Amino acid sequence: MSQQNDPHHSQPVLHAGLPLDKAQGVMLLLHGRGASAEDILGLAGAFRHPRLAYLSPQAATHSWYPNSFLAPREQNEPWLTSALRKVEITLDEARAAGVPPDRVVLCGFSQGACVATEFVATHPARYAGLIAYTGGLIGPPGSDLRHAGDLAGMPALLASGDPDPHVPWLRVEESAQVLRAMGAEVTTRRYPGRPHTVSSEEIDLGQELIHAAFP
């Protein structure tokens, strides 16, 4: 694909924690709109797991796709497909270093949470976990969000403020239902009035998921 059709392809992937070939597992961290890989890599310190590698891809122009995740999908192409491909390539690199999907937790905030959730649903496998901070499956209101495939008991945390300026709570609930139907063990947390951020309680819940996945 050309750079025009695959805008995220040549963007860097930042790395923190252990080398891939020495790590018990990997956390793939996906930043939100207007942010950076470096920003969300700060969660590595908050999660405090000494035996993980942390990988954080950078989106071109600091955005994984240009419009709302509730817009018609064609309005977010080719950026959305490129974003999902960037996740896939990063996971392929981890696999090549000896870290299979069942030792990978995908984690994102806002736009990054939407990409992470969409990737898990469209590339189903038994991942070590999904942490979606203020995000959900991608598509217009009223669209069929169902996907085929087996997530085989994958733990998932979907947490969001309500109301949120970008992510309706209904979409978080719809996404949880889809993931459960695919076999995930989903926990949802709704925080009335919380601003568009990640709270300390959400960090604690994410940390619990990570430490359960990688004891």
Disulfide bonds with the S-S distance in Angstrom:
none
